[in-house]
Amino acid sequence: MNKTVPDSRGYFGEYGGKFVPETLVNVLHELEDAFERFQKSDDAHEELSALLKNYAGRPTPLYFAKRFSEKIGVRVYLKREDLLHTGAHKLNNTLGQILLAKFMNKKRIIAETGAGQHGVATATVCALMGLECVVYMGEVDIERQATNVKRMKLLGATVIPVVSGSRTLKDAVNAALRDWVKSCQNTHYILGSVTGPHPFPRIVREFQKVIGEETIGQFKEAEGGLPDAVFACVGGGSNAAGMFYPFSSTDVPLYGVEAGGRSHKPGDHCETLTQGSPGIFQGARSYLIQDEFGQVLPVHSVSAGLDYPSVGPEHSYWKDANRVTYVSCNDEEALAACHTLTRYEGILPALESSHAVGYLIEHAADFAGKTVIVNLSGRGDKDLGIILGEVKL
Ligand SMILES: *Cc1c(COP(=O)(O)O)cnc(C)c1O
């Protein structure tokens, strides 16, 4: 697999690019330049490494889940991103991008958020650096992720409810992009996944690839060699890209698990890669859920973090190249997996991560006796209301 993507125009094969209003073209160029310089700066690297270690808690453990493994008949290691500060992998990216924003002398930060984890991770790094923070969040998500809204406010961020469209993640991205068109002189947009126009998919992957790099070393130490398969959930695709990218030049089978929505509602699907088709959305060409006229269709998932009708362009590239297998897990299977992992390991996974666990449980027979890794992208405290049936969707 070619690891040198994206090319200089921001394309992963046929996917990616930069489909934005004229006003953003320059600021994206500026960002690309700054990122190149940032990547070459020893000082920047040292600062980021120190923060990842001492502030965020890296490396996160690679944990052998013994009781869960015995239960399903597959030897399962969990990459514990749930133990990262703020409870999900999102902080790897926001720490990198806040340093990049400082590098560019930007004084104000904006972000979009779905489940609120990226909003919390952004508000956290803004508090850490003393920068102004504005987070756009769909009204529906504000209701189902109330705890994270409180956390963001406590951290000093302004949370702006988005009332247009389906009032979820995609609408929050639109609102953030509209803000950025007006404010880009002094504002950096910390995009939360490997999505959006070039250079975001590359920047976010570079800041998240620490997950896979650590995992390869940790697995080698624990077992020797490489695992038989690796699983990660896919919303926009950042935790999966961070895990998969370092594995992409090996021949380890990789599984990206998308949200299948409610089993009794066949119209639900966030299965962008298994059900969608290529089109242009929010700045990039990628697979998306659209109708015959190219209009994006409403999607549904029990987990707000997976409730997104498109996916990062690198995943589209991996799909067409058959390097990653994209599959799905529905709401009910994810909820059941969440209960199982909690009872067998004392680890309460985020509903997003529960999709990866749920797929493995449902297909355990295919991996019987094998040794696999699941990226546990985050912890489930934020989802308690939904898991316990107290919050209606
Ligand atoms: C945001 C989030 C996701 C989905 O985003 P990706 O970019 O696909 O990783 C998955 N898991 C958790 C815990 C999240 O917070």
The ligand as a Gaussian input file, in Angstrom:
#p B3LYP/6-31G(d) Opt

LIG

0 1
 C      -15.473000      10.996000      17.946000
 C      -15.365000       9.597000      18.324000
 C      -15.389000       8.572000      17.351000
 C      -15.659000       8.816000      15.897000
 O      -14.747000       9.626000      15.256000
 P      -13.601000       9.058000      14.322000
 O      -13.053000      10.260000      13.662000
 O      -14.235000       8.094000      13.365000
 O      -12.621000       8.378000      15.209000
 C      -15.196000       7.275000      17.772000
 N      -15.022000       6.973000      19.081000
 C      -15.017000       7.923000      20.031000
 C      -14.841000       7.523000      21.456000
 C      -15.193000       9.267000      19.696000
 O      -15.174000      10.195000      20.648000

